[in-house]
Every structure is written in structure tokens, then in C-alpha cells.
Amino acid sequence: MKTLHNLKKTVVGGIFALTLVAVVACTGGADSADTPDGSIITFEPTTSQVTNAADSAAIPAIVTVAPVVGDDVPLAVDAVTEIEQSNPTGETIQAAYDGDPDTGPIGDALPEVEDSPAPAELVELTPAQIVEAQSLHLADLYEKAVQSVVYIVASSTRGVGSGSGFVWDEDGHIVTNYHVIQGSNELIVKFFNGREYRADVVAFDPNADLAVIKLIDVEHELVPIAIGRSADLRPGEMAIALGNPFTNEFTMTTGIVSAVSRTLNSGFSLYAIPSVVQTDAAINPGNSGGPLLDMNGAVIGVNTQINSDSNQNSGVGFAVPVDLVKRVVPSLIELGHHTYSLMGISGEEVDIDKRESAGLPGNIVGAMVMTVSPGGPAENAGIRGDTGERASNGNLIRGLENWDGDVIMAIDSVKMKSMDDLIGYLALNTAPGDDIVIGVFRDGIEIAIPMTLGSRPSIS
């Protein structure tokens, strides 16, 4: 909606001049602008948006105004007629033409309101167009991400092995699996552009099967890979693995996130890797240490293991969650190690057998405490373990449990559905020395127990 200001003498047809002293209120939008409708084509986040002309509400205008040219406003002949018809009494209407523009409504002029955005237009794609869009997106993603992926050849006294990794920063730090570089005395790193460099081991964390190495005398611009987030992953989302399976350099495989919040034995520690991402994207020997990406090309995990009787892909692969990587890798670079918080318990998920044996209500879920480490944070806080028979080493004897240990249901008001949840929460959200509050079900009631976390012993 526009208010006509500074209306001056206009010559119509060069025959007569009209001096107009009037207030002209233009109601209704005179211009329509192309505005994005926000539609996004599925499988192609980079697809151009579709635009439509925004429709303006039709409100009868008193004056029909031609386009403005320079400082003069040509007034069509029919506009004079409309003015006369709208003012049959012939009374003069006072208006100001000079000076500062009057931005407020004059007379019966309607107040200015913003036009509502045009509704989004639905775009229908054929199956072929959908497949084509996805294919183009994956090709573009590969070309961008592969610049940050490396092929690692590790030599040791045991022989020569290979794996994958990716660029963490412009300083030449490369992230990979610990088992890729374990015991190595020589590392050679190759890029997609053909450049090869030697590298040194910076630090490693066997608990998470992660390691950081650093390139020596880099001669080309490094492109750090995009880092995503794993906390919000859902089964069914796209997963893309990049790596070097069976020494087939720079290979892409695709699939979905099959499951989340798994725990996985790293093979190098008594403690499990928490919140592991499971995928059916093909992962084979040589993919270890390479990135698992989301549909936008951001890292959601570091490929680490497969579940297979033949040591080949069986559709069950696992990746260290990137949220853990984001905590561990900076510690390895800055401190040379990463320290995890410790509660000092062993526990098991509350299943139907334990619930029935312990006489627990059906709505009680969490981690049932089986043993409590002597002198640890849990014992100091008063957490109780199972009172069943124990062997000389203090471990419970299977079949002789009493199923009367505390059930940990929450940490800092965050619900724990299982022991896996507890392990993941401690690793991803706490640090040694943190004060937390444990929600425990004991003797038929829920109680809150404060605790100060300790730290895991280091692995030599």
C-alpha cells in the first residue's frame, strides 16, 4: 500500500493543465514482488528454491496512477473522472504536497499493513526426477568430502596394514582408529589428489579406538572435513561411508543409520565405547578410521568395526559417535590423552526377569547396580550393589544374586533406560570431578543421591 505524496501539476495530452489540491488515498498494494515460497526438493538440499509472484489483496482504489517517471506523476484521464465521482459535492479537500512526506494515514486512508506471504507451492517430482536429484547430490557430496579423506598405510614389526582417516584441522591433524596405527613405526598418508606425506603419531585413546596423527611438511591446502552431531540421529536417516576398503582407494558406500545408543567393546579396554552408531552402509577392512557422513556430508561417526563371521560386510557396521570424537580428539591434541569420568559400579539393564525377581513395579527401568568398587565414587555416595554371594575376587557368582541392588533411573534428571544409557551419558556429558545427582529406586521409593565423579585409570 502506498500514499501518494508531492502530487504536482500534470499536463494531460498537452492541451490543458490541472492544478490538483486533494488528498489521494491509495488503498491496496500497487506492486507485486517475487518472493521465495520456501519449497525444497527432497534429496537435494542445494536445489534452487521455486519462486512465485505474491498475490496482493484487491482493495478498490480511488485513483488509478500510472508508473512514476522522474519527478512527475502522469495522471490518466479516467483518474480525473474517478476523483470527481468520489467527491460529488465538489468540496475542496486540503492536502500538503510540499515539505516532509506525511507517513501517517490521511482522512479515511486505511492504515498500512504488511502483505501476507504467498502460500508455498507444492512441487511434484516423478520417481525418475527424485532418483536423479539424489544421485546428483551424492556425487556433489563425494567431490567435496573426498578432499578431506585419506588413505593410511601403516608399517610395523608385524607387517603392513592400511586404513582410512580424515582431516581434522588445517594444522595437519588426521583422525583415525587406534587399531589402524597401533604399533606402527612408519605412516604414509595419501590424498585423493595424489599427494603423499609421512606422518607421526600424536596421541591415541584405546577406550574409544581413536587416534590422532600429524602430517609432516604439507605442501597443499588442507580441507578440514565438516563435523556434524550424533546425539539427534534417528534410525532410518541416510549414512554414507568414505574410505579405502580392501585397499580400493576413496570408495563411497551408502545406507542408513540402523540403530543408535549401542555400546561396543573396543578390544583394547575394559570399558565399552558408548553411544555407537550402527549402519548398514557397506564397511569392510580398510574402512576403519574413515568418516561416516550424514546426507549433508558432515561426520556423524568414525567407522571402527563390523559384525561378521567372514570379516566382510554383512550389513552390520559400527562407528564411534562424533559427539565422543569431539570430546576426545581436542584432548589428544592438547594434552596427549583423554580422561573419562568414573562412577565405580557395574550394572545391568532391568529386564523382565530381574524385575520379577526383585519385585519391581512394571514402570521401573534403568541400570540395576550389581557391584560397587571399594573406595570409589559410588560407594562414597552410598550407592548399594547386589548382596548376593561373591567369589574371592569380589565378583558376584552367577545364579546366586539377590537382585536387590539400587536401580539407577536418572542422572541430573535425565532418564536412564539402561546401563548403555548410563555409560553414554557419563562419557558424553560429564568430566572427572563433576558433581551430579543420581535418581535411585530403592526399597520401593525413589531417592536422590549426590555424587562427585572420579576418573578412569589410564591405559598404559
C-alpha positions, -999 to 999 in steps of 0.1 A, spaced: 0 0 0 14 34 -9 3 70 -1 7 95 -30 28 125 -19 41 155 -37 15 154 -65 22 183 -89 9 199 -119 4 174 -147 -2 180 -183 -26 156 -200 -23 154 -238 -5 188 -238 -40 205 -241 -49 215 -206 -33 219 -172 -48 207 -140 -38 220 -106 -50 194 -81 -52 201 -45 -65 170 -30 -58 141 -7 -55 109 -26 -55 77 -5 -44 46 -24 -57 15 -8 -44 -19 -18 -9 -30 -29 2 -15 -62 32 -37 -67 37 -75 -66 71 -88 -58 85 -122 -64 92 -139 -31 107 -173 -23 80 -198 -13 104 -219 7 98 -251 -12 128 -275 -11 132 -305 -34 136 -338 -14 171 -354 -15 186 -321 -28 193 -295 -1 212 -273 -26 183 -273 -52 172 -238 -61 141 -226 -45 109 -221 -65 95 -185 -66 60 -173 -71 45 -138 -75 29 -128 -42 -7 -120 -46 -18 -87 -32 -53 -83 -17 -76 -64 -41 -90 -32 -25 -108 -7 -47 -86 23 -53 -99 58 -56 -72 69 -81 -56 49 -109 -20 60 -111 4 54 -140 40 44 -134 62 72 -119 87 87 -143 112 112 -129 95 137 -105 62 139 -125 33 116 -119 12 113 -150 -24 111 -142 -47 92 -166 -78 109 -178 -100 83 -162 -84 92 -128 -99 127 -131 -133 111 -136 -128 88 -106 -119 118 -84 -150 137 -95 -172 107 -89 -157 101 -54 -162 137 -45 -196 146 -60 -201 177 -37 -171 194 -53 -157 204 -20 -120 210 -19 -100 186 2 -69 201 17 -36 182 15 0 190 18 22 184 -12 54 201 -1 78 196 28 84 163 46 63 134 34 33 126 56 37 90 65 5 87 86 -30 79 73 -49 109 60 -87 112 62 -102 78 55 -70 62 43 -66 27 56 -35 20 78 -7 3 61 -4 -35 67 22 -60 55 11 -83 28 8 -120 38 34 -142 22 22 -163 -7 15 -199 2 42 -224 -7 37 -241 -40 39 -279 -39 64 -293 -64 56 -327 -77 85 -348 -89 85 -380 -108 103 -410 -94 130 -406 -120 135 -369 -110 138 -379 -74 164 -406 -82 183 -381 -104 183 -354 -77 196 -379 -51 223 -391 -75 235 -356 -83 235 -347 -46 256 -378 -37 281 -370 -65 285 -334 -53 289 -346 -17 316 -371 -27 335 -345 -47 335 -322 -17 341 -347 11 368 -368 -6 392 -339 -4 393 -344 33 396 -382 34 430 -400 34 444 -435 28 468 -446 56 495 -472 51 510 -483 85 541 -503 88 552 -522 119 572 -551 130 541 -572 124 538 -562 88 520 -536 67 483 -526 72 461 -499 58 431 -479 69 414 -446 65 412 -412 82 401 -376 77 415 -341 80 406 -326 114 422 -291 110 445 -270 88 474 -278 111 477 -313 95 460 -334 123 444 -365 109 418 -386 129 417 -424 125 413 -455 146 438 -466 172 439 -500 157 449 -486 123 482 -471 137 488 -494 167 524 -503 170 534 -486 137 569 -473 131 561 -457 97 530 -439 85 523 -428 49 492 -408 42 478 -404 7 452 -378 -5 427 -381 -34 447 -355 -54 477 -379 -53 498 -361 -27 515 -383 -2 531 -374 32 547 -391 61 531 -387 95 538 -390 132 515 -403 159 503 -375 182 483 -395 207 456 -422 210 427 -433 231 422 -471 232 390 -467 252 373 -452 221 396 -467 195 406 -433 183 440 -418 173 454 -386 160 484 -384 137 500 -353 121 513 -348 86 549 -338 80 558 -309 56 524 -305 40 526 -288 5 490 -283 -4 459 -266 12 442 -289 36 404 -290 38 391 -300 72 360 -322 70 326 -309 82 318 -321 117 282 -330 125 263 -342 155 253 -377 166 231 -370 196 200 -364 175 205 -393 150 175 -415 143 173 -449 126 164 -445 90 185 -414 83 210 -416 55 245 -428 63 275 -425 39 308 -442 44 340 -430 28 373 -449 30 396 -475 14 381 -510 17 405 -538 7 429 -510 -5 403 -498 -30 411 -462 -25 385 -435 -19 354 -456 -21 318 -444 -12 291 -466 1 256 -456 13 230 -469 36 210 -458 66 215 -454 103 204 -488 116 205 -481 153 219 -457 179 230 -458 215 248 -492 212 278 -500 234 308 -517 218 339 -534 231 369 -517 216 391 -547 222 417 -526 240 399 -516 272 376 -529 299 353 -500 292 329 -501 262 326 -474 235 293 -456 243 265 -444 220 279 -462 190 262 -457 156 251 -488 138 248 -487 100 241 -510 70 264 -489 47 290 -513 35 320 -512 58 349 -536 52 386 -539 62 403 -507 52 373 -485 60 385 -484 96 392 -448 107 372 -433 78 342 -410 83 306 -419 84 286 -390 70 251 -377 71 232 -367 40 248 -332 41 283 -346 42 290 -339 79 308 -365 100 285 -384 124 309 -411 133 343 -428 127 339 -463 112 355 -488 135 342 -523 134 319 -548 115 299 -577 128 307 -605 105 318 -642 106 337 -638 73 355 -605 81 335 -589 53 305 -566 52 273 -583 65 252 -551 68 261 -545 104 288 -519 108 297 -496 138 311 -461 141 324 -442 171 298 -414 176 311 -380 165 300 -364 198 325 -385 216 351 -377 189 346 -340 195 355 -345 232 384 -370 228 403 -355 198 409 -320 213 422 -336 245 446 -358 225 459 -328 206 462 -305 236 470 -329 264 482 -361 248 454 -381 265 417 -381 273 404 -388 308 369 -402 313 347 -397 344 341 -428 366 312 -438 389 326 -470 401 299 -496 395 290 -525 373 254 -528 363 228 -545 341 197 -535 323 164 -541 342 147 -568 322 116 -587 330 134 -615 348 152 -590 371 120 -570 376 101 -602 387 130 -614 409 133 -581 426 95 -574 428 99 -541 409 69 -522 395 64 -525 358 73 -489 351 108 -491 367 136 -491 341 172 -482 343 205 -498 354 205 -523 382 237 -519 403 254 -553 407 288 -544 422 302 -512 437 340 -506 436 355 -503 470 365 -467 478 350 -454 445 326 -425 440 295 -447 441 305 -463 474 314 -430 489 280 -416 478 261 -446 494 251 -465 463 242 -501 471 251 -531 450 236 -567 449 241 -586 482 243 -620 466 272 -645 470 306 -634 458 338 -651 447 371 -644 463 378 -617 438 346 -599 449 327 -607 417 291 -619 420 286 -656 415 261 -662 387 230 -678 399 234 -666 435 223 -630 430 197 -615 453 186 -588 428 184 -561 455 209 -535 442 199 -499 436 183 -492 403 197 -460 387 168 -444 369 182 -409 362 213 -387 363 208 -350 367 171 -355 359 179 -372 326 162 -406 324 184 -437 321 166 -466 304 196 -490 305 232 -494 315 241 -484 280 224 -451 286 243 -446 318 277 -453 301 269 -430 272 257 -401 295 288 -402 316 312 -403 286 294 -376 266 282 -352 292 304 -354 323 341 -350 333 361 -361 364 353 -340 394 318 -331 383 290 -331 409 259 -350 398 227 -362 413 216 -398 409 180 -408 409 177 -442 425 148 -466 431 154 -484 465 131 -502 489 100 -492 469 107 -455 467 127 -431 446 155 -411 463 181 -386 451 218 -392 459 245 -366 452 278 -379 439 312 -365 429 326 -384 399 361 -398 398 383 -406 368 391 -438 350 425 -453 354 448 -446 324 457 -473 300 494 -477 295 
